[in-house]
Amino acid sequence: MKTIDRIKKEINIASGKIKASLVIKNANIVNVLTGEIEKGDVAVENGKIIGVGQYNGFNEIDIDGKYLAPSFIDGHIHLESSMVTPNNFEESVLPHGTTAVVTDPHEIANVAGTSGIDYMLDATRNLILDIFFMLPSCVPATEMDESGAILHAEDLVKYYDNDRVLGLAEVMDFGATCAGQDMLMAKIVDAVERDRVIDGHAPMISDKDLSAYVTAGVKSDHECSNIEEAKKKFRRGQWIMVREGTAAQNLEALLPMFQYPFCFRSMLVTDDKHPNDLIKKGHMDYIIRKAISLGADPAIAIRMASFNPAKYFRIDNVGAIAPNYIANMVVIDNLTDFRIEKVFKEGKLVCEDGKIVLREKEYHAPLQIPDRVIHSFNMDEIYAKQFRLTKKGDNLRLIKLLAGEIITEELIVKADPIADPDRDIVKVGVFERHKKTGHYGLGFINGYGLKKGAIATSIAHDSHNLIIAGVNDEDMAIAANFVRENNGGIALVVDGQVVSSIPLRIGGLMTDEKLNVMNRKLKHFKEKAKEAGITEGIDPLMTLSFASLPVIPSLRINTYGVIDVYKQEIVEVSF
């Protein structure tokens, strides 16, 4: 609480008249406001930065010329993609210098509606890591999808009373936005009336459609896969989120965004990040390190992971090392290796040498996880005969998967509607799992590489129905039923045997196990998937899980069948 005496004391510390509680000495300070590297000390009092220059403190930490920078903010992530609960996610990213993330809980919301949002809000209390929320705008993603819930504006509006809710999350149904659909407009109006930010998700949109989309109030985009697209959206006033995650890796293609003038309205995000990436590479520090290795100015790269997201999301007094800013800072060994040695949160040393060393508040997991979150499967047994396509034509339409991307291409080949591993034609099915509708769609993918068996998972963006890819109908049924019977997870079946599996009891998306435990299981699964033929450069889980999202071009598959995203129409598989 601010008092006259407290402000006077802080002024006297800033003036050098009295000592600060903490001074970080002999730092190379990364000034993200000017792009300079300043040599000096940083004085901290009451959790905020009081002065930058030459200071003395009751507690002094000499970092001997190492670099001091603002800590990092991930401006767009789905925590569910880490496949672990928020407290376990925190343990993995906080030592890497991330002290805040902005999450969109639309994965769990698609499974369990507001019960899913409530769970995530409850599970993120009392963490060191600041977890802010954007409210899911598209549950389901479009009208051409089936999810576990349909969220209307009236379902969401109550959450704006929560201080950690910053706005409306990625507006994926850009067609409905440009058409002024009432249901979506109501959500946008609620955000605009409260002066909250609205995130976008509109791959390849341009020209008048882009103008209409921005006019609706959508202020950002994280789906740019090339620099021309990013510049078009930047010119029309959008902030560009440069994404480098597990499935989508756009950093190299968007490297010009690290230059003037683009660097002032661009930020770094992960979107989706799997356990192995978090353990092996890191989090925001990895993206900054990679950007620097590709020629980006270190101060600009750090700014795009600190000051810029704080400015965009209106998180006050965060993201820079300057007087009156919150003392969220990291000590970095050098600007090449970019190893995070210390992490300060509100002026307290919370991590050192890769470990959390201070936790003032005891973390309490939710006492009771909502039933809809735990028991998220409501579907009948699946049989091998359901995977057989009866309509036969001369041509087969394939969904071509691309390494390092979540966009797909259409590929037409001369073939019968059956799996043909020699030609990399893999069958795929998506079965509705939430409301026992019995709906399912069948199609074929190319670029996956599977030579034997089948893979099934309850992670299928964004509605998270049950998706199965395979070259053998019997194995596909076994894998599907294994996941169904376990109320969510991942299974790889070869010759009728489950050779690798991972249970995901929380919404069919997450486990409450530690990240390193989850990573060991995922590593085993991926090794077995590679033995089964998965293409090099293709993530057998992440790439498959995005094959069902009907808002990313050009072809997708869900419970209705194969969908042309541009036309938002179901198309024939065999014709």
C-alpha positions in Angstrom: 0.0 0.0 0.0 1.3 3.4 -1.0 1.9 5.9 1.8 3.5 9.3 1.9 6.3 7.9 4.2 6.9 5.0 1.8 7.1 7.2 -1.3 9.5 9.6 0.6 11.7 6.7 1.6 11.8 5.4 -2.0 12.7 8.9 -3.3 15.5 9.1 -0.8 16.8 5.7 -1.9 16.6 6.8 -5.6 18.5 10.0 -4.6 21.2 8.0 -3.0 20.6 9.5 0.5 19.9 6.1 2.1 20.6 2.5 1.3 18.2 0.2 -0.6 17.2 -3.1 0.8 18.7 -4.8 -2.3 21.3 -3.7 -4.8 22.4 -5.8 -7.7 26.0 -4.6 -8.3 28.2 -4.4 -11.4 25.7 -5.4 -14.0 25.6 -5.0 -17.7 22.0 -3.8 -17.8 19.9 -4.6 -20.9 17.9 -1.4 -21.5 15.0 -2.5 -23.6 13.7 1.0 -23.8 16.7 2.3 -25.7 18.4 -0.8 -26.9 21.6 0.1 -24.9 23.7 -2.0 -22.6 24.4 0.1 -19.5 27.0 -0.6 -16.8 25.8 0.0 -13.3 23.9 -1.1 -10.3 20.1 -1.6 -9.8 18.5 -0.6 -6.5 15.4 -2.5 -5.4 12.9 -1.6 -2.6 9.4 -2.9 -1.9 9.6 -5.3 -4.9 10.3 -2.6 -7.4 13.2 -0.9 -9.1 14.1 2.4 -7.4 17.2 3.5 -9.3 19.8 2.6 -11.9 23.3 3.9 -11.5 25.7 3.7 -8.5 24.0 2.5 -5.3 24.6 0.8 -2.0 22.3 -1.6 -0.3 21.9 -3.5 3.0 21.9 -6.7 0.8 24.2 -6.6 -2.2 24.6 -9.2 -5.0 27.6 -8.6 -7.2 27.0 -10.2 -10.6 30.5 -9.2 -11.8 29.7 -7.9 -15.3 27.0 -10.4 -16.2 23.9 -9.3 -17.9 20.8 -8.1 -16.1 17.6 -8.0 -18.1 13.8 -7.9 -17.5 12.3 -11.4 -17.0 10.2 -12.9 -19.7 6.5 -13.0 -20.6 5.0 -15.6 -23.0 2.3 -13.6 -24.7 0.3 -16.5 -26.0 0.3 -20.1 -24.7 -2.1 -22.9 -24.1 -0.9 -24.3 -20.8 -2.6 -27.6 -21.6 -0.1 -28.2 -24.4 2.6 -28.8 -21.8 0.5 -31.8 -20.8 1.1 -31.2 -17.1 -0.8 -29.2 -14.5 0.1 -25.5 -14.1 2.2 -26.0 -10.9 4.4 -28.5 -12.8 4.6 -26.2 -15.7 5.8 -23.4 -13.4 8.6 -25.6 -12.2 9.8 -26.0 -15.7 9.7 -22.4 -17.0 10.5 -20.2 -14.0 14.2 -21.2 -13.8 14.4 -20.3 -17.5 13.5 -16.7 -16.7 9.8 -16.7 -17.5 7.9 -15.0 -14.7 4.5 -14.5 -16.5 2.5 -16.2 -19.2 -0.8 -15.2 -20.9 -2.8 -18.4 -21.4 -5.9 -19.1 -23.4 -7.6 -22.1 -21.7 -9.7 -23.0 -24.8 -8.3 -26.6 -24.8 -9.9 -27.5 -21.5 -12.9 -25.2 -22.2 -13.6 -27.2 -25.4 -13.7 -30.3 -23.3 -15.5 -29.1 -20.1 -16.9 -25.6 -20.8 -16.8 -23.2 -17.9 -15.8 -26.0 -15.5 -12.6 -26.2 -17.4 -11.9 -22.5 -17.1 -12.8 -22.6 -13.4 -10.3 -25.5 -12.9 -7.5 -23.6 -14.6 -8.1 -20.4 -12.6 -8.2 -22.5 -9.4 -5.1 -24.5 -10.4 -3.0 -21.3 -11.0 -3.5 -19.6 -7.7 -0.5 -19.2 -5.3 2.1 -19.7 -7.9 5.3 -17.6 -8.2 4.6 -17.5 -12.0 2.1 -14.9 -12.9 -0.6 -16.6 -15.0 -2.9 -14.3 -16.8 -5.9 -15.4 -18.8 -7.6 -14.6 -22.1 -11.2 -15.8 -22.4 -11.8 -18.4 -25.1 -13.6 -16.8 -27.9 -14.4 -19.8 -30.1 -15.7 -22.8 -28.2 -16.0 -24.6 -30.6 -13.6 -23.2 -33.1 -16.3 -23.0 -35.8 -19.8 -24.2 -36.4 -18.2 -27.0 -38.3 -16.9 -28.7 -35.2 -18.2 -30.6 -32.2 -16.9 -29.9 -28.8 -17.8 -30.7 -25.2 -19.4 -27.3 -24.7 -20.6 -24.2 -26.5 -19.6 -21.0 -24.8 -21.7 -17.9 -25.3 -21.0 -14.3 -24.3 -23.1 -14.6 -21.2 -21.0 -17.6 -20.1 -17.8 -15.6 -20.2 -18.7 -12.1 -19.1 -18.5 -12.9 -15.3 -14.8 -13.7 -15.7 -13.9 -10.1 -16.5 -14.3 -9.4 -12.8 -11.1 -11.4 -12.2 -8.0 -9.3 -12.2 -6.0 -12.0 -14.0 -8.4 -11.9 -17.0 -6.9 -9.6 -19.6 -9.2 -9.9 -22.6 -10.7 -12.1 -25.3 -8.5 -14.9 -26.7 -7.7 -15.7 -30.3 -10.7 -15.1 -32.5 -10.2 -18.1 -34.8 -13.4 -18.0 -36.7 -12.4 -15.1 -39.0 -15.2 -16.0 -41.4 -17.8 -15.4 -38.8 -16.0 -12.3 -37.6 -16.0 -10.7 -41.1 -19.6 -11.8 -41.5 -20.6 -10.1 -38.3 -22.1 -13.2 -36.7 -24.1 -12.2 -33.7 -22.8 -14.8 -31.3 -19.2 -13.8 -31.9 -20.0 -10.1 -32.0 -21.5 -10.3 -28.5 -18.2 -11.6 -27.1 -16.2 -8.9 -28.9 -18.5 -6.2 -27.7 -18.1 -7.4 -24.1 -14.3 -7.1 -24.4 -14.4 -3.7 -26.2 -16.8 -2.2 -23.6 -14.4 -3.2 -20.9 -11.4 -1.9 -22.9 -9.8 -5.3 -23.0 -7.5 -6.6 -25.7 -8.7 -9.0 -28.3 -6.2 -11.5 -29.8 -6.5 -12.9 -33.3 -5.9 -16.1 -35.2 -6.3 -15.6 -39.0 -3.8 -17.4 -41.1 -3.5 -16.1 -44.7 -6.2 -13.4 -44.3 -5.5 -10.3 -46.3 -7.0 -7.3 -48.3 -10.6 -6.3 -47.4 -11.1 -9.4 -45.2 -8.1 -8.3 -43.1 -9.5 -4.8 -42.8 -12.9 -6.2 -41.7 -11.2 -8.4 -39.2 -9.2 -5.6 -37.6 -12.2 -3.3 -37.7 -14.0 -5.8 -35.5 -11.4 -5.0 -32.8 -8.8 -7.8 -33.3 -5.5 -6.4 -32.3 -2.9 -9.2 -32.8 -2.1 -12.3 -34.8 0.2 -15.3 -34.1 -0.4 -17.3 -37.3 2.0 -15.6 -39.7 4.1 -18.1 -41.4 6.0 -15.8 -43.8 7.2 -12.2 -43.6 4.9 -10.9 -46.3 1.8 -12.0 -44.3 3.3 -10.5 -41.1 4.0 -7.1 -42.8 0.5 -6.9 -44.3 -1.1 -7.4 -40.8 1.4 -5.0 -39.2 0.5 -2.3 -41.7 -3.2 -2.7 -40.8 -2.4 -2.1 -37.1 -2.1 -5.5 -35.7 0.6 -6.6 -33.2 2.6 -9.6 -34.5 3.2 -12.5 -32.3 6.3 -14.3 -33.5 5.7 -17.9 -32.7 8.3 -20.6 -32.0 6.6 -23.6 -30.4 6.7 -27.3 -30.7 4.4 -27.8 -33.8 4.7 -24.3 -35.4 8.1 -22.7 -35.7 7.9 -19.4 -37.5 10.8 -17.5 -36.0 13.3 -17.9 -38.8 10.7 -16.9 -41.5 9.8 -13.8 -39.4 13.3 -12.7 -38.5 12.8 -9.2 -40.1 10.2 -8.5 -37.4 13.2 -8.0 -35.1 14.1 -4.9 -37.0 12.8 -1.3 -37.0 9.8 -0.5 -37.1 8.4 -3.9 -36.6 10.2 -4.7 -33.4 8.2 -2.1 -31.5 4.8 -3.9 -32.1 6.0 -7.5 -32.1 6.4 -10.1 -29.4 7.6 -13.6 -28.9 5.2 -16.4 -28.0 5.2 -20.2 -27.9 1.5 -21.1 -28.4 2.1 -24.8 -27.8 5.1 -26.2 -26.0 5.6 -29.9 -25.3 7.5 -31.3 -22.3 10.6 -32.4 -24.3 11.0 -29.0 -25.7 10.7 -27.3 -22.3 13.3 -29.7 -20.8 15.7 -29.9 -23.7 15.5 -26.3 -25.1 13.9 -24.1 -22.5 11.1 -21.6 -22.9 11.3 -18.0 -23.8 15.1 -18.0 -23.2 15.4 -20.6 -26.1 13.5 -18.3 -28.5 15.7 -15.3 -27.6 18.8 -17.4 -27.9 17.8 -18.7 -31.3 16.9 -15.2 -32.5 20.3 -13.9 -31.4 22.1 -16.8 -33.2 20.2 -15.8 -36.4 21.5 -12.2 -36.1 18.8 -10.5 -34.0 19.9 -7.7 -31.7 19.9 -9.1 -28.2 18.2 -6.0 -26.6 15.5 -6.1 -29.2 14.9 -9.9 -28.8 14.6 -9.4 -25.0 12.3 -6.4 -25.5 10.0 -8.6 -27.6 9.8 -11.1 -24.8 9.3 -8.5 -22.0 8.4 -4.9 -22.5 6.3 -5.5 -25.7 3.9 -8.1 -24.3 3.6 -6.1 -21.1 2.7 -3.0 -23.1 0.3 -4.9 -25.4 -1.6 -6.6 -22.6 -1.4 -3.5 -20.4 0.4 -5.2 -17.5 1.5 -2.1 -15.7 5.1 -1.3 -14.7 6.5 -4.6 -16.0 9.0 -5.6 -18.6 11.9 -3.1 -18.3 14.7 -2.2 -15.9 13.9 1.4 -15.0 12.7 3.3 -11.9 9.1 2.4 -10.8 9.1 -0.9 -12.7 8.4 -4.2 -10.9 11.8 -5.9 -10.1 11.2 -9.0 -12.2 14.7 -9.6 -13.6 17.1 -12.3 -14.8 20.8 -12.6 -14.6 22.3 -14.0 -17.9 25.8 -15.4 -18.2 26.4 -13.9 -21.7 24.3 -12.9 -24.7 25.4 -15.8 -26.8 24.9 -18.9 -24.7 22.2 -17.0 -22.9 22.0 -19.2 -19.8 19.8 -17.9 -17.1 21.7 -18.0 -13.8 19.3 -16.1 -11.5 15.6 -15.1 -11.6 14.2 -12.3 -9.4 10.5 -11.9 -8.9 9.4 -8.7 -7.2 12.9 -8.2 -6.0 13.3 -11.6 -4.4 15.7 -14.3 -5.7 13.3 -17.1 -6.6 15.5 -19.2 -8.9 19.2 -19.9 -9.1 21.2 -22.3 -11.3 18.1 -23.9 -12.7 16.2 -24.5 -9.5 13.5 -22.7 -7.5 15.1 -21.5 -4.3 12.2 -19.5 -2.8 8.5 -20.1 -2.5 6.8 -17.8 0.0 3.3 -19.1 -0.6 2.6 -22.8 -0.3 1.0 -24.1 -3.4 -2.4 -25.8 -2.9 -3.8 -27.9 -5.8 -7.5 -27.7 -6.3 -9.2 -29.7 -3.6 -11.7 -31.2 -6.1 -11.3 -31.2 -9.8 -14.7 -30.8 -11.5 -16.3 -34.1 -12.6 -16.5 -32.8 -16.2 -12.8 -32.4 -16.3 -12.0 -35.8 -14.9 -14.7 -37.8 -16.7 -14.5 -36.4 -20.1 -15.4 -39.4 -22.3 -19.0 -40.1 -23.3 -18.9 -42.5 -26.3 -19.5 -46.1 -27.3 -17.0 -48.7 -28.2 -15.3 -48.3 -31.6 -15.1 -51.2 -34.1 -12.7 -51.9 -36.9 -15.4 -51.9 -39.5 -16.1 -48.2 -38.8 -12.8 -47.3 -40.3 -13.7 -48.7 -43.8 -14.7 -46.3 -46.5 -17.4 -47.7 -48.8 -17.5 -45.1 -51.5 -14.8 -45.6 -54.1 -13.6 -43.2 -56.8 -10.6 -42.9 -59.0 -9.0 -40.1 -57.0 -8.1 -39.8 -53.3 -7.9 -36.5 -51.5 -5.0 -36.4 -49.0 -4.3 -34.0 -46.2 -0.6 -33.3 -46.7 1.2 -32.6 -43.4 4.3 -30.3 -43.4 7.3 -30.6 -41.1 7.6 -27.6 -38.6 4.2 -26.2 -39.6 0.6 -26.7 -38.6 -0.8 -25.5 -42.0 -1.5 -28.3 -44.5 -1.8 -28.7 -48.2 -4.2 -30.6 -50.4 -2.8 -33.5 -52.4 -4.8 -35.5 -55.0 -3.6 -38.9 -56.0 -4.8 -41.9 -58.0 -5.6 -44.5 -55.3 -8.3 -46.6 -53.7 -9.6 -45.4 -50.3 -7.4 -47.6 -48.2 -4.2 -47.1 -46.3 -1.0 -47.6 -48.4 2.1 -47.2 -46.2 4.4 -47.7 -49.3 2.9 -44.5 -50.7 2.7 -42.7 -47.4 -1.1 -42.8 -47.4 -2.2 -43.2 -43.8 -5.9 -43.5 -42.8 -7.2 -41.1 -40.2 -10.4 -41.0 -38.2 -11.9 -38.5 -35.7 -14.7 -39.8 -33.4 -16.9 -37.5 -31.2 -16.2 -38.2 -27.6 -18.1 -35.7 -25.5 -21.8 -36.1 -26.1 -22.2 -39.7 -27.5 -23.4 -38.5 -30.9 -21.8 -41.4 -32.7 -20.4 -39.0 -35.3 -17.1 -39.7 -36.9 -15.2 -38.6 -40.0 -12.7 -40.5 -42.1 -9.9 -39.4 -44.4 -6.2 -39.8 -45.3 -3.0 -38.0 -44.5 0.3 -37.8 -46.3 3.6 -36.8 -44.8 3.0 -38.7 -41.5 5.1 -41.7 -42.6 3.5 -44.4 -40.4 4.4 -47.9 -41.8 2.6 -50.1 -39.3 0.1 -50.0 -36.5 -2.0 -47.0 -35.3 -1.8 -44.0 -33.0 -4.7 -42.6 -31.1 -5.0 -39.6 -28.8 -7.6 -37.5 -27.1 -5.5 -34.4 -27.9 -7.1 -33.1 -31.1 -7.3 -29.4 -31.5 -9.4 -27.6 -30.5 -12.4 -29.7 -29.7 -10.3 -32.6 -28.6 -12.3 -35.4 -29.9 -10.6 -38.8 -30.4 -8.3 -38.9 -33.4 -6.7 -42.0 -34.7 -4.1 -42.5 -37.5 -3.1 -45.9 -38.8 -2.5 -48.3 -41.6 -4.5 -51.2 -40.0 -8.2 -50.9 -39.1 -8.0 -53.5 -36.3 -5.0 -51.7 -34.7 -6.9 -48.3 -35.1 -9.9 -49.7 -33.2 -7.7 -51.2 -30.4 -5.8 -47.9 -30.0 -9.0 -45.9 -30.0 -10.7 -48.0 -27.4 -7.6 -48.1 -25.2 -7.7 -44.3 -24.9 -11.5 -44.3 -24.5 -11.3 -46.8 -21.6 -8.6 -44.8 -19.9 -10.7 -41.6 -20.1 -8.0 -39.9 -22.2 -4.4 -40.2 -23.2 -2.2 -41.5 -26.0 -1.7 -45.0 -27.4 0.4 -46.6 -30.0 -0.7 -50.1 -31.1 1.3 -52.4 -33.4 0.0 -55.9 -34.4 -2.8 -55.8 -31.8 -0.5 -54.9 -28.9 -0.3 -51.5 -27.1 3.5 -50.8 -27.3 3.4 -47.3 -25.7 0.7 -45.4 -23.9 0.3 -42.3 -21.7 -2.7 -41.6 -19.5 -4.0 -38.0 -19.4 -6.7 -38.1 -16.8 -7.3 -34.3 -16.7 -9.7 -33.6 -19.5 -7.8 -36.1 -21.7 -5.2 -33.3 -22.0 -3.0 -33.3 -18.9 -1.5 -35.3 -16.2 -0.6 -34.3 -12.6 2.8 -36.0 -12.9 6.0 -34.1 -12.9 7.2 -32.7 -16.2 10.3 -35.0 -16.3 8.1 -38.1 -15.7 5.8 -37.0 -18.5 8.8 -36.4 -20.7 10.2 -39.9 -20.2 6.9 -41.3 -21.2 6.6 -39.1 -24.3 10.2 -39.9 -25.3 9.4 -43.6 -25.2 6.2 -43.0 -27.2 8.1 -41.0 -29.8 10.9 -43.6 -30.1 8.3 -46.3 -30.7 6.4 -44.1 -33.2 9.7 -43.6 -35.1 10.2 -47.3 -35.2 6.7 -47.5 -36.7 7.9 -45.2 -39.5 7.0 -41.7 -38.5 8.6 -39.2 -40.9 11.7 -37.3 -39.6 10.8 -33.8 -38.6 7.2 -34.7 -37.9 6.0 -34.7 -34.2 3.8 -37.9 -34.1 1.5 -36.4 -31.5 1.6 -32.6 -32.0 1.3 -32.7 -35.8 -1.5 -35.2 -35.7 -3.4 -33.3 -33.0 -3.6 -30.2 -35.2 -4.9 -32.2 -38.2 -8.4 -31.7 -36.9 -8.5 -27.9 -36.4 -10.9 -26.6 -39.0 -9.7 -23.0 -38.9 -6.1 -23.5 -40.3 -5.7 -23.9 -44.0 -6.1 -25.8 -46.1 -7.6 -29.2 -45.3 -8.6 -30.6 -41.9 -10.5 -33.6 -40.7 -13.0 -33.7 -37.8 -16.1 -35.6 -36.8 -17.9 -34.3 -39.9 -15.3 -35.5 -42.4 -12.6 -33.8 -44.4 -13.1 -30.0 -44.5 -11.9 -27.3 -46.9 -11.0 -24.6 -44.5 -11.2 -21.7 -47.0 -14.7 -22.8 -48.1 -15.8 -24.2 -44.7 -17.3 -27.1 -46.6 -17.1 -30.9 -46.3 -15.3 -32.4 -49.3 -15.3 -35.9 -50.8 -12.4 -38.1 -49.8 -12.7 -40.5 -52.7 -14.1 -39.1 -56.0 
